[in-house]
Amino acid sequence: MKKQPAIGVETLHMTMRFGNFTALDDVSINITPGSFHALLGENGAGKSTLVKCMMGFYQPTEGQMMVQGHEVSIPDPKAAHAHGLGMVYQHFTLVPSLTAAENLVIAREDAPHRIDWKKERKALDAFMATMPFNVPLDQPVNRLAAGEKQKLELLKQLYLGRHFLILDEPTSVLTPDEATELLGMVRDLTQSGALTCLMITHKFREVTAFADEVSILRRGKHVGGGKVSDLTTDEMAALMIGDKSFARKADRSGVRGDCVLSVQNAVAPDRSGLKSIQIDDLKVAAGEVVGIAGISGNGQMELLETLTGQRPLQSGTVTVKSEPFHATRSEARNQKVRYVPEEPLHNANAPKMSVLNNLMFRNFDNKADGFGLWLNKRKMASRAADLVDAFNVKMASLESPIASLSGGNVQRATLARELSDEVDLLIISNPCFGLDFSAVADIRARIMAARNSGAAVLLISEDLDEILELSDRVLVMSEGRISYETPIETADIGVIGGHMAGHA
């Protein structure tokens, strides 16, 4: 592969204020040429603000940026690109209906109005010959696997001449094998001197396996870092959270009980309306967590919507404790079924309503809870305050809109509402997506506590680490079917990843 120059970037005393709020406070970080540098920090630590300043989306209040030892001005992303800086975002920025080759060519600033494909294809073939990996250039993007799309995003930046890349949670939609392959390729490029990489991630496994150096932010400040080989994951976690306390990981206890949830021969239309999902046999017993792993788009959303009454069954049955279940509000209350869907701010709460009102949605009209026809605001406030204290929800006041809370606190508030009394079945989807280290630890501990108290838990998650940590049994969903099942004791990450990718 033809060697291209990697770029070194340094921020000096970078500060960003939004009114009276300081999002970034005197941050100085040096990313040396040819290094694979990880950026760690909880949500709100300043990671996104820092890289947006580096890429010209924000203009820092104070501080400078150096590229190759020279101070530069980055007024906008175009200027960042001119200095060889690029960014691969968490979500794909490709045009799905166009081929990979078309996506590459139209990304160029000098893309011609009328494209000479013979000439362009010759140039693309020459470029691809210098790359350590390949993608099918003639395939429409919507036919590519997630791993291929992420490779194409990386190729696009290299094709455009960027030799310093910021990767924002680059493996969130990939299988373990795809993630290992992609990050291995990035590491090879850095080691060859062709690329410098700054990767935002929450996964310590990715940091220890691939990164050379790490910088850690907390509350807008750079609090530490250095060579990854000199730091343990416990030391990195301690720097991330400081003196904050979070729930200790819950131990497994109790015994598996009788079957609570049973899904038999269930068929439902998928989101396209052209295909169906089919769940032949899914059971979850009291006192166990059944984790459903899979790459996004393989029917997990449709399964959740079927179980929550948002998507009708074409055939088959869903039962809870041997009784037919159609997910009506009265059935969920009587059968003690609780739901925590993905993105609860939008799917389980009313964003503009207060924390108090959102906490009371499930029980405000329940006479058994002491409410009933007339709203008892005093009793509601007292109950909500107890839930906030019990679940460590941080907020300005109970009257604050729930949308004003951080992602972790929205999730805690939703769990507080759903786990506030006896639960026989908890159905939960991607509970920790995008949350920081301490919020993840707290929420996973709450899920395990529900399981240990005898609840049946169906966990749908695209985070395989989460599935492996919490589950008693692991199921894999691929192309709308349950394609694999294993008890956690014999789970093999390679086998699970193969089934997730559909080629086991």
N, C-alpha and C positions, 0 to 999 in steps of 0.2 A: 504494500500500500504506500502510495506517495505520501511522504511526511509533510504535514502542514504545521505552521507555528501555533502552539497553544498560547493563550493570552492570560496574563496575570492581572487581577483586579483587586484594588484595595479601597475600602471605605475609611475615611478619617473623620472621627467625631460626628458621625451622621446623626442628625436630630430632626424629628418631624413632629410638629405640633398641629393639632386640630383645635383651634380655640384655646381653651384652658387645659385640654387633654394632651399629654405628651405620649405619643404612640411609640416613638423611638428616641432614646436618650443617650447621646454621646457614644454611638456604636462605632468602634474601629475593628475591622476584620480584614485580614490579608489572605486572599486565595491565590496561592502561588501557581505559576504556569505548570500545566501538566498534572495538577493534583485533582483528586476526587474528594471534594470537601462536603461534609454533611452539615446541615443547619437544623438544629433541634430547638424545641421550645413548645410550651403549651399554647393552646388557642389564645390569642390576644397578647402573646409575648412580643410581637413585633416582626415576625418572620416575613409576612406578606408585605408589610409596610417597607421593610428594608429592600426587598427585591423589586418592589414597585418604584422605589427611589432609584435603584440601580438601573432599571429599564426605562426610566423617564416618564412613567405614568404619574408620579408625584415629583414635585420639586422640594427637596429638603429645606427645612427652615434654617438649618445650619449644617456645616460640614462640607467635605469635598470627596471626590471620587477620583481614583488614579487608575489608569489603564496603561500597562506596560511601563510603569514608573512615571507617567506624565499626567498631570492634572487635566481632567476633561470636563466639559459641560454636557449634560445629557438632558436637554429640554423636552425631549419626546422620544417615543420608542424608535422612530426612524433614525435619530442620532445614535441611539444605542446600537442599532443594527450596523450603522456605518463604522462603528468601532469594533465590530466583530462579535457583539453580544446578542444572544438569542435566548428564547425561553420556550420550554415544552410544558404546556399547561396540563392540569389534572384531567380536564375533559378535552376530548378531541376537537380540533379546529379544522378538520378536513371537510371537503365537499363530498358527501356520501355517494352522489350519483356519478361523479367523475372518476376516471381511472387514477391509479397511483401516479402514472406519468403526467396526466393532465394536472393533478394537484401540485406536482413539483413545478411544472413550467409556469402555471398561472401565479404561483407565489412570488415569482421574480418581479422586481420593479421594472425591469426592461423587457417584460414579456411582450412579444409583438402582437399587434391586432390580428394579423393573419399568421398562423403558426405553420412553419415548414416542418412537418413532422419527421421527414426523412433526416433533416439536419438535426433537429432536436433529439431524435431517438439515438442518433450516432453519438451526440454529446452526453446523453444520459447513460448510454452503455459504457462510455469511457469513464464517467463519474462512478458508476456502480462497480467497475473493475477495481477502483481504489478503496472500496468499502469492505469491512470485514463481515458484512451480513447483507442479505438480499431480501427484497420483497417482489411479488409479482406485479410488474409495472402495468400490465395490460388489464388487470382486474379492477372493476369498480370497487371503490372503498367499502361500499355497503356489503360486499361479499367477503371482505377480509376478516379474519379473526382479530380479537382485541389486541393480541400480542403483535400481529402484523401491522395494525393501525398505529400502535405506539412506536414501533420501529420506523414506520413511515414518517411520523412526526419528527423523530430524531434525524432521519435522513434528510428531511426537508430543511432543517436548520443547517446541517452540514453542506447541503447543496447550495444554500444561500450564502455560504462563506462565513458562517458563525463558528468561532473556535473557542468561545466561552459560553457554556450553556447552563441555564438555570432549569432544573427539573423540579416540578411541583407535584409531589406525591405521585411519581410516575408509574407505580405498580398497583394502584388502587383497583384497577379493573382487570388485572392479569392473574393467571394461574400461578402457582409457585414455580413451575418449570419455566413459564414465560418470563416471570419476574427475574429469576436467576439468569436466564439467557440475556435479557435486555441489559441488566446492570453489569453482567460480565462483559458485554460488548462495550459498554461505556467505559468500564475500567480499562479494557484493552486499549481503547482510543486514548485515554489519559496517559497510560503507561508508555504508549508509542510517541507521546509528545504532540499528538494531533489535536488534543482537546483539553480544556480545563472545565471541570463540572462542579457546580454548587447544587446540591440536592436537598430539598426540603422533604423531610420524612418524619413519621412518628414511630417507625419500626426500628428498634434497636438491632434486630437481626440484620437488616440491610446495612446499617452503619458499620457494625463489626465485621461483616463479610466483605464489604466492597470499598468503604471509604478509607482514605489515608488520614484525614484530619477532620475535626469536628469543632464547630462553634455553637455555643448554647446561649440562647436569649431567655431572659425572664423579666416580665413587666417592662419591656422596652429597653432593657439594659443587656450588654454583653457580660455574662457572669462567669465565663470560663470556656475551656476547650483545650485543644492541643492535638497531639497525635492520638489516633484511636487506639493504637497498641498500648498506650500508657494509661488508658482509662477503662474501668469496668463499667458494665451497664448500670450497676447500683450507684456508682459515682456520677454518671451522666444523669440518671434519674434524680438524684439529690440536688444537682445543680439546677435542673429544670423546675423543680417544685419548691426549692428553698425550705422554709420552715412550715410550709403548708402540710396539714395532716389529711390523710385520706383513708378510706375504709380498707382494712386488712382483707386480703383475699380469703373468701369463705371456704372452710374445709368442707369436704363432702361428708354427709352424715345421713342417717336414716336408711330405710330399705325401700326398694321398688314395690309399689302397690298394684292395685287393679288398673286395668285400662280405663283411661278417661276420654281421650279423643280417638275416634276411629273414622278413617276415610276409606271407603270401599268403592272401587270401580268408578271413580269420579271423573267425569269428562266435562270440560268447560272451554269456551272459545278463548283463544289467546288475544293479545291486544290488537293484532292485525285483522282478526276476524276471518283469516284464511286458514288457520290451523287450530289445533286443540291441544290443551294439556290433558294428560291422562294419569291419574294417580290410582293405581290398582289396589294398593294396600299400604296404609300409613297408620300406625298406632303409636300413641304416647301414653305412658302409664304414670300414675301418681309417683312423685319422688324421683323423676328422671328428667334430664334435659335431652331432647332429641334435636340435634343440629342438622340443618339442611344447608349444605355447601353448594356452591355453583357460581359460574360467571354470570354477571348481570344479563338478563334477557333470555334466560332459559326456562322461564315459567314460574319463577319464585313469586313475582308480583301477582300473577294470576292466581296462584295457590292462596296467597294471603287474602286477596280480594274475595275468593270463594269462601274462605273460612270466616270472613267478616261480613258476609252478606252483600258485598258490593258487586259481585259477579255471579250470575245465575249458573247453576249446574244444568248441563244438558241431560245428564244421566248420572246414576250412582247415588251414594248416600254419605252424609256426615252425621255422626252421632257423638253425643257427649254423655258419658256415664250411661250408655246403652239407650238413650233417648234421642229421637230425631232432633237435629239442630239446624235451624235456619238463620241463626245469628240475629234474631229480633232483639230489641232492647230488653224485653221482659224475659226472654230465654237466657240471655247473657247474665242478667241479674240473678235469676233463679238457679242457674247452673253454675254460677260463680266463675264465669269466663271473663277474662280481661284481655285487652288488646293494647299493644304499643307499636304502632306502625312506624315505618321509616319516615324521617322528617316530621316528627310529631308537631312541630310548630305549625305546619300547614295541613297535616292529615289527622291530628288528634286534638287540636286546640283552635280557639278563635283568636288570632294574633292581636287584634286591637282591643280585646276585652281584658279585664284585669286578671292578675294572678289568682285572686280570690274566686272570681267567677269560674275560671277554668278549673280550679281545684274542686269546685262543687258541681260540675256538670253531671256527674254520675249519680249523685245522691240528693240533689237539692229538692226533689219531689218525692222522696222516699219516706213514708210515714214511719217505717221501722227504724230509720235513723233520726227520728225526732223532728223531721221537717214536715212536708205535706203541701197542702194547697197554697198556703200563704208563706212567702219567703221570710225566714227568720234571720235577718242580717247579722244580728249579734251572735247567734249560734253558729252561723256560717263562718263568720270571721274567727271565732274561737277555734272551730274545727280546722280551718285553713292554717291558722297560726301553728297549731300542733303538728300538722303535716309538714309545714315548712321547716320547723325545728327538727323533726324526726329524720327528714331526708336532706338536711343541710342545704336547702335552697337559698342561694344568695341573691338578694334583690334590694331595691330601694324601699319598697313598701308593698303590701298586699294589693294596693290600688294601682300599682304600676301595670302597664300593658305587658302581657306575657312576652310579646315580641321584643321588649327591651332587655330581656334576660339573655345571657350567653347560651350557646348551644347546649353545654353541659347542664346548666341550670334549668333550661326548658325540659330536658330529658329527665332530670331529677324530679321536677314538678309533675310531669306526666306519670312517672313511676309512683310518686307519692299518692296521686289520685287512684291509680289502678291497683296498688298493693296496700291500700289503707285498711282493708279488712280481709276476711278469709277469701282465699283464691284457690280454686281447684284446677283451673287451666289458664295458663298465661301464654299468649301467642305474641311473639315479639320479632321485629324485623330490623336488622342492621342497627342495633341499639347504640353503638358507639361510633358510628360513621362520622369522621371529621372532628371527633372530640379529643381533648388533650389527655395527657397521661393520668392525672389524678382523677379526672371525671370518668375515664374508662375504668380505672380500678374500682371506684365507688359503685358505678352502675353494674359492673360484672359481679361485684360482691352482693348487690341487692338481688340479682337474678339467682345466684346460688343460694341465697338465704331463702328465697321463695321455694326453690326446689327442695331444700333441706327440710322445710316445714310441711312438705307433702304435696306441693303443687306439681302438676304436670306442665312441663315447659316445652313449647315448640319454638326453637330459635332458628330463624332464617337469616343468614349472614353471608356476605361476600368476603368477609375477613376470615381466612382459614385459621389464623392464629387464635381468633376468638372462638371459632368452632371447636378447635382442639383443646382449648383451655376449659371450656364450660360443659361440653357434651358428654353424656354417657353412651350415646350411640350417634354415629355420623351417617347421614344419608347424602348422596350426591344427586343433584337434579341437573339433567342435561336434555336439551331439546324437548322440554315439557314432560319428561318422565323421571321417575326415581330409577337411576341407573346402577346404583351401588349402595351397599349398606355394610357397616362394620361396627362392632363394639369398640369403644375408645381404647381398650387394653391392647387390641391388635391393629390399631389404625396405623397405616403407613402413608406418610405424606406424599411419597412418589406415586403410589397407587391412586390415592384420592385425587391428586393433581391430574393424573392421566385420564381419569373418568370425568373430571371437570372439563377437560379439553376435548372430550368425546373421542379419544383415540386409544383408550385402554383396551 
